Amino acid sequence: MSSSSIPKVPTPSEHEKLGREQLLALLRDVTEQRDNLLSQYEAMAFQVDESVREIAADVLDAQENARKAEACEHRAEQEATRITELSRQLDEERRKRAEISAEFARFRDAVERAPVEDPWSVLWRAVSQIVSDWVAWARAKIPPDSRFLPWFDQAVEIAKAVGRLAWRLSKAVFEWAKPRVIDLWKWLKGEVARRINKE
């Protein structure tokens, strides 16, 4: 507001010269000027309030976006950790698969190089190798500090002893039964031939 728009206030001597109507006109003019100033200040205060509300809303949006970004970053870190763990497990499984493939290749080589004159020995070695591989695989799954590990080892030793005994027994039974089965077969063939000749 410029100083020229504000009415000049008369001095006391001039005041006496002014009439009542001039005073009322001057009062109306001053009142109107005051009302205009108040309206301008109210408009400015309203604009300031609007700006404060907009800034507060922008601050809240910025805080919410920061929280979301932090949550996304945390989620991304969790996913990265999970991916690292899965990659480690995948590498471990690939390593184990390579070990098993190497074991089977070694087993095949051993079978191919084994002499064929004793099929029972070849069969026994093959079964022993397969069972040993399974036992080694199962033992690797048990943690080293587990209290079940000694029990597992004892069970394996007992199973080995029982297996060896069963193998020897079955071999002895086979050796014992083989000539008897051959004799029985010869007798049956002869008996069938004799009966056919009678008829």
ABEGO torsion letter per residue (X at the ends): XBAAABBBBBBAAAAAABBAAAAAAAAAAAAAAAAAAAAAAAAAAAAAAAAAAAAAAAAAAAAAAAAAAAAAAAAAAAAAAAAAAAAAAAAAAAAAAAAAAAAAAAAAAAAAABBAABAAAAAAAAAAAAAAAAAAAAAAABBAABAAAAAAAAAAAAAAAAAAAAAAAAAAAAAAAAAAAAAAAAAAAAAAAAAAAAX
